[in-house]
Amino acid sequence: MKKIFSALCFALFGVTAIMTSCSDVPAPYDIFGDGGDKGDGGEITEDNPFGLDLSNPVADFKADFEEQPDFTQDGEFSSNLNYDYTLEGWKNIASVGNRTWTGVVYKDNTKYIQASANKGDAEKYEAWFISPAFKVDEIKDKAVSFDCSGAYFNEKNSLKVYFLTLEDEKMVKTEVAVTGIPTSGSNYVWAKGLTADLSIFAGKTGCIGFCYNSYSANSTTYQLDNIKPGKGEGGSEITEDNPFGLDLSNPVADFKADFEEQPDFTQDGEFSSNLNYDYTLEGWKNIASVGNRTWTGVVYKDNTKYIQASANKGDAEKYEAWFISPAFKVDEIKDKAVSFDCSGAYFNAQNSLKVYFLTLENGKMIQTEVSVTGIPTSGSNYVWTKGLTADLSTFAGKTGCIGFCYNSYSANSTTYQLDNIKPGKGEGGSEGGENPPIENLIFKETLGTPVNAQTNLSAFSGWDNPNYTYEISYDKKAIRSIEHKTENNKTETNKVNSIWFSEGHESWFTIKNINTSGYSKFTLTYEVAANTYDIGETIDLNVIKVSLNDIEVQAPSKIVTATVKGQDANIFYTMSVDIEVAGNDNSTLKFFVSAADNTTGMRLTNIILQGSEKGGTTPTPGENDGTEAKPYTVAEAIALNNPGTPAFVKGYIVGAANGSMSKLETSNFTIETNMLIADTPDETDPTKMIPVELPKNSNERTTWNLKDHPENYQKQVIIEGKLIAYFLQPGLKSPTSITEVQ
């Protein structure tokens, strides 16, 4: 998979793909030499032009191209190209012209071969990639499967598959019909598990050959990967009647898409998520039916994983992207329904997310919209609605797929996100309508009706929650109304009230007397704008920090810079943070910024606090009370569920977390930023461990990290620190002492 880590790259996606295939060549296609046969075999004659040798058929074979060396950076090129590619036992032949199949290693170490006539001056090119000889009866399923991708489609160019054999020492080639080889559509979209059925050649010995043909200067590129015996799991042929290539022949009994198969988050510059624009999921279809936008795989920095669709910064008039499930029988899935989680942002009435049941009738695809209550169409950005339900009972007796269709007809693009797609009715969902309720809402503060003049906070009475206590560091003219301009709508004239934090002043704003009982984890969203008026003025909006019950957090980085004088000032952006702390009936939420960090003047509005995990007020300790004399066990500390208080905890050092608790190191340690403790020295269950932060430049890191001190492994220690979530589970942060138990 090719990962691109910035949403800004959306507008450059097509260009990137072109550079990868064509411009990414140090010396484009002028170093081939004389072409010819690259591979071992029999004698090349007029009757046997490819030198086939069937005397030693193999029992198994594959070409996954993984033997190629890993990617090495060469200038600005994003792939390494091997024009003289060879693979033992296989033939790579330029039968017309001088182009053979090229070995490719993309920068993420995806490896495959490709054929192209780009920038060639011949009238025709024909390139063959031919397998070792095999007996058809002895290979799995009497078939060969492969993955295929194409780009820059032209009807004069093609990729065809042949069975090659010898009869009386003369080569005979027979075309094999393969469903699903791409001939149109988006560039570089892999069709996985295509099948060449060779059963009609039962009893014969031969080879499978992939033939690339180009008769046009407007060259199509084809790519191949994962060639091996056996039937693939690919879909049906894409036709006018079946534009998505639905294949209902092998319905599954169960399916899900929770997107957890994506690699964990890795930091790339200042970006807070990893984006995979070429996202694929086995058995599912990700299709750009109008425009070039498909659903993007997303891994947020806390390792939350989902997909999203957006037309942000696209220049097409319309985009339509589909995410389609494997085929299933409606009568055989739980509740005859499918549930999913959904989030949206930057809502625009011209954009939508709709759900369809897709089936085939006489070979023709029929799509029927399924009404789903609760898909967000307005409200705060990036608020998940959990457990929405698509009721498919009206399709009882049918076989088909569920399809999620993103539509955008506007430059002001709505973003939609999906997660946890699975059979069965959901347990959540909204009541529907234009304003679905926010899940587990504790409070929402919009600051009421816009004021006509700047107003002291002490004189303001328009609060949505008048029972709370509101305080601010500087009361004078703290409430100010302004046009509610956002990143996707910079011409908005409707106004909102905002809290004003003056430039160059230490500022804070608190909301007190909030009842957060019953929760131990919260999601806070709010909108921030900066008065970046002059060209070049810049600020990171996350300089406004947040605390709930004195547990301080900071939002992901969001840097804004003025490029047009006056026009880039006071644009609101939605910020979001998760806070883990025991809730109570008298909580305090605080926003604060230092004088040094506030270089522009800043505004705050639309504050939403939600409970995201049940828990709440600190449990009563058992026999151990968390003192040095009676430290908590690891199990006791976990049960406290992140109260945010200092405590002593005793446990054995059992490893370190390499980026997440799903990647534990118990030997050959490479991590120095944390360690894990448990109640027994040989514990392997991450849920029975506490991750311990080892802060940078601290004595605790210097003395106790396992990378430098593997001898500390399985030592019993007592640690003093704060019981705060770490790696998305109960943890110990900011340790002030670590002592070995003698």
C-alpha positions in Angstrom: 0.0 0.0 0.0 1.1 3.5 -0.8 0.7 5.7 2.2 0.4 9.5 2.0 0.3 11.2 5.3 -1.3 14.6 4.6 -4.9 15.4 3.6 -3.4 18.2 1.5 -2.1 15.5 -0.9 -5.7 14.8 -2.1 -5.5 17.5 -4.8 -2.2 16.0 -6.0 -3.3 12.4 -6.1 -3.7 12.0 -9.8 -0.4 13.8 -10.4 1.4 11.6 -8.0 0.1 8.5 -9.7 1.4 9.8 -13.1 4.8 10.5 -11.7 5.0 7.1 -10.2 4.4 5.3 -13.5 5.9 7.6 -16.1 8.0 10.5 -14.8 9.5 8.5 -12.0 12.1 7.0 -14.2 15.7 8.2 -14.0 16.2 7.7 -17.8 12.8 6.9 -19.3 12.9 3.6 -21.2 16.0 4.4 -23.2 18.3 1.9 -21.5 16.6 -1.4 -22.5 19.3 -2.5 -24.9 18.1 -5.1 -27.4 15.2 -6.6 -25.5 14.8 -10.3 -26.1 14.5 -13.3 -23.9 15.3 -12.9 -20.2 15.0 -16.4 -18.7 16.1 -20.0 -19.1 14.5 -22.6 -21.3 14.7 -24.6 -24.5 16.1 -23.7 -27.9 14.5 -20.8 -29.6 13.3 -21.7 -33.0 10.8 -20.5 -35.6 8.3 -23.2 -34.2 9.2 -22.5 -30.6 9.9 -18.7 -30.6 9.9 -18.5 -26.7 12.1 -21.5 -26.2 9.5 -23.4 -24.1 10.9 -26.4 -22.3 8.2 -28.7 -20.9 10.6 -31.5 -19.9 10.8 -30.7 -16.2 7.3 -29.5 -15.0 7.2 -28.0 -11.5 4.8 -29.0 -8.8 4.3 -25.4 -7.6 5.3 -21.9 -8.5 4.7 -18.3 -7.6 5.8 -14.8 -8.6 5.2 -12.2 -5.8 8.4 -10.3 -6.7 9.4 -10.0 -3.1 12.9 -11.1 -4.0 13.7 -7.6 -5.3 15.8 -5.5 -3.0 14.0 -3.1 -0.7 13.4 0.5 -1.8 16.3 2.9 -1.6 15.8 6.6 -2.1 17.2 8.0 -5.4 16.6 11.7 -5.7 12.9 12.5 -5.6 11.7 9.3 -7.3 9.1 7.3 -5.4 10.0 3.9 -6.8 13.0 1.8 -7.9 12.6 0.4 -11.4 14.5 -2.6 -12.7 14.3 -2.7 -16.5 16.4 -5.9 -16.7 14.1 -7.8 -14.4 14.5 -11.6 -14.2 12.9 -14.3 -12.0 14.4 -17.8 -11.8 12.3 -20.2 -13.9 10.2 -17.5 -15.6 10.7 -15.8 -18.9 10.5 -12.1 -19.6 10.4 -11.6 -23.3 10.1 -8.6 -25.7 8.6 -10.3 -28.7 7.8 -7.1 -30.6 9.7 -3.9 -29.8 12.2 -3.6 -27.0 10.0 -3.5 -23.9 10.0 -6.2 -21.4 8.2 -6.3 -18.0 9.8 -4.0 -15.5 10.5 -4.9 -11.8 9.1 -2.2 -9.5 9.7 -1.5 -5.8 7.5 1.3 -4.5 8.8 3.5 -1.6 6.6 1.5 0.9 8.3 -1.7 -0.4 5.3 -2.9 -2.4 6.8 -5.0 -5.1 5.4 -6.0 -8.5 6.1 -5.9 -12.3 4.7 -3.5 -14.8 4.6 -3.1 -18.6 4.2 0.2 -20.5 5.0 1.7 -23.9 5.2 5.1 -22.4 7.5 7.4 -24.4 8.2 4.6 -26.9 8.6 5.4 -30.6 7.7 1.9 -32.0 4.3 1.3 -33.7 3.8 -1.8 -31.6 5.1 -3.4 -28.4 4.5 -6.9 -27.2 5.9 -8.2 -23.9 5.5 -11.6 -22.3 5.9 -12.9 -18.8 5.8 -16.7 -18.8 5.7 -19.1 -15.9 7.7 -22.3 -15.5 6.2 -25.4 -17.1 3.6 -27.3 -15.0 1.1 -30.1 -15.4 -2.4 -28.7 -15.3 -3.8 -31.7 -13.4 -1.2 -31.2 -10.6 -1.8 -27.6 -9.7 -4.4 -26.4 -7.3 -7.9 -26.0 -8.7 -6.4 -26.4 -12.3 -6.2 -22.6 -12.2 -3.8 -19.7 -11.7 -4.7 -16.5 -9.8 -3.1 -13.1 -9.9 -3.5 -9.5 -9.0 -3.7 -6.8 -11.7 -3.7 -3.0 -11.9 -4.0 -0.7 -14.8 -3.7 3.0 -15.7 -4.2 5.4 -18.7 -6.6 2.9 -20.4 -6.7 2.9 -24.2 -8.8 0.4 -26.2 -5.8 -0.2 -28.5 -3.8 -1.6 -25.7 -4.4 -4.8 -23.7 -3.3 -7.4 -21.2 -4.2 -11.0 -22.2 -3.5 -14.4 -20.6 -2.6 -17.5 -22.6 -1.9 -21.2 -22.0 1.2 -22.1 -23.9 2.2 -25.7 -24.8 4.1 -27.6 -27.4 2.5 -29.9 -29.9 5.0 -31.8 -32.1 7.6 -29.3 -30.9 5.6 -26.4 -32.1 4.3 -23.8 -29.7 0.6 -23.5 -29.4 -0.9 -20.5 -27.5 -4.6 -20.4 -26.5 -6.1 -17.3 -24.9 -7.7 -17.8 -21.5 -10.7 -15.6 -20.7 -10.1 -13.9 -17.4 -12.9 -11.9 -15.7 -11.9 -8.6 -14.1 -8.7 -7.4 -15.9 -9.2 -3.7 -15.7 -9.9 -1.9 -19.0 -11.3 1.4 -17.7 -11.9 3.3 -14.5 -9.5 4.9 -12.0 -5.8 4.5 -12.4 -3.7 2.1 -10.3 -6.6 0.3 -8.6 -5.6 -3.3 -7.9 -8.1 -6.1 -8.9 -7.2 -8.8 -6.5 -7.4 -12.6 -7.0 -8.3 -12.8 -10.7 -8.5 -16.3 -11.9 -7.3 -18.0 -15.1 -9.3 -21.3 -15.3 -7.2 -23.9 -17.0 -9.5 -26.9 -16.5 -10.1 -27.2 -20.3 -6.4 -28.0 -20.6 -6.6 -31.0 -18.2 -4.1 -33.6 -19.0 -1.7 -31.2 -20.6 1.7 -29.7 -19.6 2.4 -26.1 -20.4 3.0 -22.6 -19.1 0.8 -19.6 -18.4 1.8 -16.4 -20.2 0.8 -12.8 -19.6 1.0 -10.8 -22.9 1.1 -7.0 -22.9 0.2 -5.3 -26.2 0.4 -1.7 -27.1 -0.5 -0.3 -30.5 -0.8 3.3 -29.5 1.5 6.2 -28.3 -1.1 6.8 -25.6 0.2 3.8 -23.6 -1.8 1.8 -21.1 0.3 0.6 -18.1 -0.4 -2.8 -16.6 0.9 -4.2 -13.3 1.0 -7.8 -12.1 1.5 -9.3 -8.6 0.9 -12.5 -6.6 0.8 -15.0 -9.5 0.3 -18.5 -8.1 -1.7 -21.7 -8.7 -5.3 -21.9 -7.4 -8.5 -19.9 -7.9 -8.5 -16.3 -6.7 -11.2 -14.5 -4.8 -11.8 -11.8 -7.3 -15.1 -10.5 -8.6 -17.1 -10.6 -11.8 -16.5 -8.8 -15.0 -17.2 -5.1 -15.0 -19.8 -4.4 -17.7 -22.3 -1.7 -18.5 -25.0 -3.8 -16.8 -22.7 -4.7 -13.8 -20.5 -1.6 -13.4 -19.1 -2.7 -10.0 -18.3 -6.2 -11.1 -20.6 -7.8 -8.4 -20.1 -11.5 -7.9 -22.9 -13.2 -6.0 -21.7 -16.8 -6.6 -20.0 -17.3 -3.3 -22.0 -15.5 -0.6 -20.3 -15.4 2.8 -21.9 -16.3 6.1 -20.3 -13.5 8.0 -18.3 -10.3 7.3 -17.0 -7.2 9.0 -15.0 -4.1 8.4 -13.4 -2.6 11.5 -10.2 -1.5 9.6 -8.0 -2.8 12.4 -5.8 -4.6 9.8 -4.2 -1.3 8.9 -0.7 -0.8 10.4 -0.5 1.1 13.6 0.2 4.9 13.5 3.7 6.1 12.8 4.6 9.7 13.2 5.4 11.5 9.9 6.3 15.2 10.5 3.5 17.0 12.3 0.6 15.0 10.9 -1.8 13.5 13.4 -3.0 10.6 11.1 -1.7 8.2 8.5 -3.8 8.2 5.3 -3.9 5.4 2.8 -5.4 6.6 -0.4 -5.1 3.1 -2.0 -7.1 1.4 0.7 -8.2 -2.2 0.0 -9.9 -4.8 2.2 -10.1 -8.4 1.2 -13.5 -9.3 -0.2 -14.7 -5.6 -0.2 -14.8 -3.2 -3.1 -13.6 0.4 -3.0 -14.7 2.2 -6.1 -14.5 5.7 -7.5 -17.5 5.6 -9.8 -17.5 9.4 -10.6 -14.3 11.4 -10.2 -11.1 9.9 -8.8 -11.8 9.7 -5.0 -12.2 6.4 -3.3 -12.6 5.7 0.4 -9.4 6.5 2.3 -8.0 4.3 5.1 -7.2 6.4 8.2 -5.1 5.6 11.3 -5.3 8.3 13.8 -2.4 8.9 16.2 -4.2 7.1 19.0 -4.5 4.1 16.6 -8.2 4.6 16.0 -8.8 3.1 12.6 -11.6 3.8 10.0 -12.2 4.9 6.5 -13.3 8.3 5.2 -14.5 9.9 2.0 -14.1 13.6 1.1 -13.9 15.8 -2.0 -11.8 18.4 -0.2 -9.7 20.5 -2.6 -11.0 18.4 -5.6 -11.6 20.2 -8.8 -14.3 17.9 -10.3 -17.9 18.9 -10.4 -19.0 15.7 -8.8 -17.5 12.8 -6.9 -19.1 9.4 -6.1 -17.3 6.8 -4.1 -18.6 3.3 -3.1 -17.5 0.9 -0.3 -19.2 -2.4 -1.0 -19.3 -5.5 1.2 -18.8 -9.2 0.1 -22.0 -10.9 -1.2 -24.2 -12.4 1.5 -27.7 -14.0 1.8 -30.0 -11.7 3.6 -31.7 -14.6 5.4 -28.5 -15.9 6.7 -27.1 -12.8 8.4 -27.9 -11.7 11.9 -31.2 -9.8 12.3 -31.4 -9.5 8.5 -29.5 -6.2 9.1 -26.1 -4.5 8.9 -24.9 -2.0 11.5 -22.1 0.6 11.4 -20.7 3.7 13.1 -20.6 7.0 11.2 -19.1 10.4 11.7 -19.3 13.5 9.6 -17.9 17.0 9.3 -18.3 20.3 7.3 -21.9 19.5 6.4 -23.3 20.7 3.2 -26.8 20.0 1.8 -25.3 19.2 -1.6 -23.3 16.3 -0.2 -24.5 13.0 1.2 -23.8 9.5 2.5 -26.4 6.9 1.4 -26.7 3.2 1.9 -27.9 0.7 -0.7 -28.7 -2.9 -1.1 -27.0 -4.1 -4.4 -28.0 -7.3 -6.2 -28.1 -8.7 -9.7 -31.2 -9.6 -11.7 -30.5 -11.3 -15.1 -26.9 -10.1 -14.9 -27.9 -6.5 -14.3 -27.1 -4.6 -11.1 -30.0 -3.3 -9.1 -29.4 -0.7 -6.4 -32.1 0.1 -3.8 -31.6 2.8 -1.2 -31.9 1.6 2.4 -33.3 4.3 4.8 -30.9 4.6 7.8 -31.9 6.7 10.8 -29.2 8.8 12.3 -26.6 9.4 9.6 -25.3 12.9 10.6 -26.3 15.7 8.3 -25.6 18.7 10.6 -24.1 19.5 13.9 -20.6 19.4 15.3 -17.8 18.0 13.3 -16.4 14.5 13.8 -18.9 13.3 16.4 -19.3 9.5 16.0 -22.9 8.1 15.9 -22.5 4.5 17.0 -24.5 1.4 16.0 -26.6 2.8 13.1 -28.8 0.1 11.5 -29.5 -0.7 7.8 -32.6 -3.0 8.0 -32.5 -5.4 5.1 -35.6 -7.4 6.0 -37.5 -6.2 2.9 -34.8 -8.1 0.8 -35.5 -11.4 2.5 -34.7 -14.3 0.2 -32.2 -12.3 -1.8 -28.4 -12.4 -2.2 -26.5 -9.2 -2.6 -24.2 -6.7 -1.0 -24.5 -3.6 1.1 -22.9 -0.4 -0.4 -22.0 2.9 1.2 -22.2 5.7 -1.4 -20.5 9.0 -0.8 -21.7 11.9 -3.1 -20.3 15.4 -3.4 -21.6 18.0 -5.7 -19.9 21.0 -4.1 -16.5 22.5 -3.6 -17.5 22.9 0.1 -17.0 19.2 0.7 -18.5 17.2 3.5 -16.3 14.5 5.0 -17.9 11.1 6.1 -16.2 8.4 8.1 -17.2 4.8 8.6 -16.3 2.1 11.1 -17.4 -1.2 12.6 -19.5 -2.5 9.7 -21.0 -5.9 10.5 -24.1 -8.0 10.3 -26.8 -7.4 13.0 -28.8 -4.5 14.4 -26.8 -1.8 16.1 -27.2 -0.9 19.7 -26.9 2.8 19.2 -28.1 5.2 16.5 -29.8 8.5 16.6 -33.5 9.3 16.5 -33.0 10.7 13.0 -34.1 14.1 11.6 -32.0 17.0 10.7 -30.3 17.2 14.1 -29.5 13.7 15.4 -28.7 13.8 19.2 -25.1 13.6 20.2 -24.2 10.3 21.9 -23.6 10.5 25.7 -23.8 14.3 25.6 -22.9 15.9 28.9 -23.3 19.5 27.7 -23.1 21.7 24.7 -22.3 25.4 24.9 -22.7 27.5 21.8 -22.7 30.8 23.8 -26.3 31.6 22.7 -27.6 34.3 20.5 -24.9 36.6 19.0 -24.5 39.8 20.9 -24.7 43.2 19.2 -21.7 44.6 21.1 -18.7 43.3 22.9 -19.9 42.2 26.3 -18.3 41.5 29.7 -18.5 37.9 30.6 -19.9 38.8 34.1 -22.8 40.7 32.3 -23.6 38.0 29.8 -26.7 35.9 30.4 -27.1 34.0 27.1 -25.5 30.8 28.2 -27.0 27.5 27.0 -26.3 26.0 30.5 -27.1 28.8 33.0 -26.7 26.5 35.9 -22.9 26.3 35.4 -20.4 28.8 36.7 -18.4 30.6 34.0 -15.2 32.5 34.8 -12.5 34.1 32.8 -9.0 35.6 33.5 -10.0 39.0 31.9 -13.7 39.9 32.1 -13.9 43.0 30.0 -15.4 42.5 26.5 -14.8 38.8 26.7 -17.9 37.8 24.7 -17.7 38.9 21.1 -19.8 37.9 18.1 -18.2 37.3 14.6 -19.0 35.6 11.3 -18.8 31.9 11.7 -16.3 31.3 8.9 -14.8 27.8 8.6 -12.1 26.2 6.5 -14.7 25.1 4.0 -16.9 28.2 4.1 -14.8 31.4 4.4 -17.7 33.6 3.2 -20.2 32.7 5.9 -22.2 35.8 7.2 -24.1 34.2 10.0 -22.5 35.1 13.4 -21.7 33.2 16.5 -20.5 34.3 20.0 -17.0 33.5 21.0 -14.7 33.8 24.0 -11.9 36.3 23.3 -8.3 35.6 24.4 -6.3 38.8 24.0 -2.9 38.7 22.2 0.1 38.6 24.4 -1.9 37.9 27.6 -2.0 34.8 29.7 -5.7 33.8 29.5 -8.0 31.2 30.8 -11.7 30.4 30.7 -13.4 27.9 33.1 -16.8 26.2 33.2 -17.6 24.8 36.7 -20.3 22.7 38.4 -20.5 20.2 35.5 -21.9 16.8 36.4 -19.6 14.2 34.8 -20.5 11.3 37.1 -20.6 7.9 35.6 -17.8 8.3 33.1 -14.1 7.8 33.2 -13.2 8.9 29.7 -14.5 12.0 27.8 -14.4 13.4 24.3 -14.2 17.2 24.1 -14.7 19.1 20.8 -14.6 22.8 20.4 -13.9 25.4 17.7 -10.9 27.8 17.7 -10.0 30.8 15.5 -6.9 32.9 15.4 -6.7 36.5 14.3 -4.0 35.8 11.7 -4.5 39.1 9.8 -1.3 40.0 8.1 0.4 37.8 5.4 2.8 35.3 7.0 1.2 35.5 10.5 1.0 31.9 11.8 0.0 30.1 15.0 -0.7 26.5 16.1 -4.3 26.5 17.4 -3.3 23.8 19.9 -1.6 26.4 22.1 -5.0 26.6 23.8 -4.7 23.7 26.2 -7.5 22.0 28.1 -7.9 20.4 31.5 -10.8 18.5 33.1 -10.6 18.1 36.8 -6.9 19.1 36.6 -6.0 16.5 34.0 -4.3 18.5 31.3 -4.4 17.5 27.6 -3.4 19.2 24.3 -5.2 18.9 21.0 -3.3 17.7 17.8 -1.4 20.3 16.0 -3.3 22.6 13.7 -1.1 25.3 12.2 -2.9 28.2 10.4 -1.1 30.8 8.3 -2.4 33.9 6.6 -1.7 33.9 2.9 -4.2 36.7 2.0 -4.3 39.8 4.2 -7.5 40.0 6.2 -9.1 37.0 4.5 -7.4 34.3 6.5 -8.2 35.8 9.9 -10.7 34.4 12.4 -11.4 31.2 10.5 -12.8 28.6 12.9 -11.4 25.0 13.1 -12.8 22.1 15.0 -10.4 20.7 17.7 -10.9 17.4 19.5 -9.3 15.8 22.5 -9.9 12.7 24.6 -9.5 13.1 28.4 -9.3 10.2 30.8 -10.3 11.1 34.4 -12.8 10.0 37.0 -16.0 12.0 36.5 -17.8 13.5 39.5 -20.8 15.8 40.2 -18.8 19.0 40.4 -16.3 18.9 37.6 -14.3 21.9 36.2 -13.4 22.3 32.5 -10.6 24.8 31.7 -9.2 26.3 28.5 -5.9 28.2 28.9 -3.1 29.7 26.8 0.1 31.4 27.8 1.0 35.0 26.9 4.0 33.8 24.9 2.0 31.3 22.9 -0.9 33.7 22.1 0.7 35.8 19.4 -2.4 36.7 17.4 -5.5 36.8 19.7 -7.8 33.8 19.7 -11.5 32.9 19.9 -13.3 29.9 21.4 -16.8 28.7 20.7 -19.1 25.6 20.3 -17.9 23.5 23.2 -19.2 19.9 23.4 -18.3 17.4 26.2 -19.3 13.8 25.8 -18.8 10.8 27.9 -17.1 8.0 26.0 -16.4 5.3 28.6 -18.4 4.4 31.7 -16.7 4.7 35.0 -16.7 7.7 37.1 -16.0 8.7 40.7 -12.9 7.1 42.1 -13.5 3.6 43.5 -12.9 3.0 47.2 -9.5 1.4 47.7 -9.2 -2.1 49.1 -6.6 -3.2 51.7 -3.9 -1.4 49.7 -4.3 2.4 49.6 -1.6 3.4 47.1 0.8 4.7 49.7 4.5 3.8 49.7 3.8 1.4 52.6 0.7 -0.1 50.9 1.2 0.2 47.2 -1.5 -0.8 44.8 -1.1 -4.1 42.9 -1.3 -3.7 39.1 -4.8 -5.2 39.2 -6.0 -2.7 41.8 -4.5 0.2 39.8 -6.2 -1.0 36.7 -9.6 -1.2 38.6 -9.2 2.4 39.7 -9.6 3.4 36.0 -7.4 6.5 35.7 -8.5 8.8 38.6 -5.6 11.1 37.8 -4.2 11.0 41.3 -0.6 10.2 42.5 -0.1 6.7 43.8 2.5 4.0 44.4 2.1 0.7 42.4 4.0 -2.5 42.8 4.7 -4.9 39.9 7.2 -6.8 37.8 8.7 -5.3 34.7 7.5 -7.5 31.8 8.4 -5.6 28.7 7.8 -2.4 26.7 5.1 -1.2 24.2 6.4 -0.6 20.7 3.9 2.1 19.6 0.8 0.3 20.9 -0.2 -2.4 23.4 -0.7 -4.8 20.6 3.1 -4.7 19.9 4.9 -5.8 23.0 8.6 -6.3 23.4 9.8 -8.9 25.8 13.3 -9.4 24.4 15.7 -7.6 22.0 14.4 -4.3 23.3 14.3 -1.2 21.1 12.1 1.1 23.1 13.3 3.5 25.8 10.2 5.6 26.3 8.1 3.2 28.4 8.0 -0.1 30.2 5.2 -2.4 31.3 4.5 -3.8 34.7 2.3 -6.7 35.8 1.5 -8.7 39.0 3.4 -11.7 37.8 6.9 -11.8 36.1 5.7 -13.9 33.1 2.4 -12.1 32.3 1.7 -11.9 28.6 -1.9 -10.5 28.6 -1.7 -6.7 27.8 -5.0 -6.1 29.7 -3.3 -7.2 32.9 -0.4 -4.8 32.4 0.1 -1.1 33.2 2.2 0.9 30.7 4.6 3.2 32.6 5.8 6.4 31.0 9.6 7.1 31.1 9.8 10.8 30.4 12.6 12.2 28.2 15.7 13.3 30.1 14.4 11.8 33.3 16.4 9.7 35.8 13.7 7.1 35.5 14.3 6.7 31.8 18.1 6.7 32.1 18.1 4.1 34.9 15.1 1.8 34.0 14.5 1.7 30.2 14.9 -1.8 28.8 16.7 -0.8 25.7 19.8 0.3 27.6 19.2 -2.0 30.7 17.7 -5.3 29.6 18.9 -6.7 33.0 15.8 -4.8 34.5 13.5 -7.3 32.8 11.3 -9.2 35.4 12.6 -7.2 38.3 9.9 -6.3 40.9 9.6 -2.5 41.5 7.5 0.0 43.3 6.7 3.1 41.1 5.3 6.4 42.2 3.4 8.3 39.5 0.0 9.5 38.4 -2.7 7.1 37.5 -3.5 8.4 34.0 -4.4 6.6 30.8 -1.5 5.7 28.6 -1.7 3.7 25.4 -5.5 3.9 25.6 -5.6 1.9 28.9 -4.9 2.5 32.6 -1.3 3.7 33.0 1.3 5.4 35.1 2.6 8.7 33.9 5.1 11.3 35.2 6.9 8.8 37.6 8.8 10.5 40.4 10.5 7.4 41.8 11.1 3.7 40.8 12.6 1.5 43.5 13.5 -2.2 43.2 12.0 -4.5 45.7 14.7 -6.4 47.5 
